[in-house]
Amino acid sequence: MIKFNASQTARMLGISNITLFRWLRKGKVNATKGLNGYWEFSIEEINKMLNEYENDPDKQKKVEEIIARAKKEGGLEWKTTFK
């Protein structure tokens, strides 16, 4: 199962990291803590949030591109330059 870190997840959802952590605290999104102590978000959870948050074809295409690249490069091992 491919998992993404908080920055990657927030970027896919089009929200800030702060908003993502607020949603996590409120139980609006589920995540697990990895062995490294950082939050990890499953692709299933991200897709669930995308469907609930916004139905935007452009955003869905961007997410699919990110997922394809992550699969190719190994999920969380994929280093990103998201800002």
C-alpha positions in Angstrom: 0.0 0.0 0.0 1.4 3.4 -1.0 1.4 6.0 1.7 2.1 9.7 1.5 3.5 12.2 4.1 1.5 15.2 5.3 3.0 17.7 2.8 2.3 15.4 -0.2 -1.2 14.8 1.1 -2.0 18.4 1.7 -0.7 19.3 -1.7 -3.0 16.7 -3.4 -6.0 18.0 -1.5 -5.2 21.6 -2.3 -5.0 22.6 1.4 -2.3 23.7 3.8 -0.5 21.4 6.2 -2.1 23.2 9.1 -5.6 22.5 7.7 -4.7 18.9 7.2 -3.6 18.6 10.8 -6.8 20.3 12.0 -8.8 17.8 10.0 -6.7 15.0 11.6 -7.4 16.2 15.1 -11.1 16.6 14.3 -11.3 13.0 12.9 -12.2 14.3 9.4 -9.2 12.4 8.0 -7.4 9.2 9.1 -3.7 8.6 9.2 -1.2 6.4 11.0 2.2 7.2 12.4 5.1 5.6 10.6 8.2 4.1 12.2 9.8 7.5 11.6 7.2 9.2 13.8 5.6 11.1 10.9 2.0 10.9 9.9 1.3 8.7 6.8 -1.8 8.9 4.7 -3.0 6.1 2.6 -4.1 6.6 -1.0 -7.5 5.3 -0.1 -7.9 8.0 2.5 -6.7 10.7 0.1 -9.2 9.5 -2.5 -12.0 9.6 0.1 -11.1 13.1 1.0 -10.9 14.2 -2.6 -14.4 12.9 -3.3 -15.8 14.6 -0.2 -13.8 17.8 -0.5 -14.1 18.7 -4.1 -14.9 17.1 -7.4 -12.4 18.9 -9.6 -11.1 17.1 -12.8 -7.9 19.1 -12.9 -7.1 18.3 -9.3 -7.9 14.6 -9.9 -5.5 14.6 -12.9 -2.8 16.1 -10.7 -3.3 13.5 -8.0 -3.2 10.7 -10.6 0.2 12.0 -11.8 1.5 12.3 -8.3 0.4 8.7 -7.5 1.9 7.3 -10.7 5.3 9.0 -9.9 5.1 7.8 -6.3 4.4 4.2 -7.4 7.3 4.4 -9.7 9.7 5.8 -7.1 8.4 3.9 -4.0 5.8 5.8 -2.1 7.2 7.6 0.9 10.7 7.2 -0.4 9.8 9.7 -3.1 11.3 13.0 -2.1 9.3 16.0 -3.2 10.0 19.7 -3.6 6.4 20.8 -2.7 6.2 24.3 -1.2 
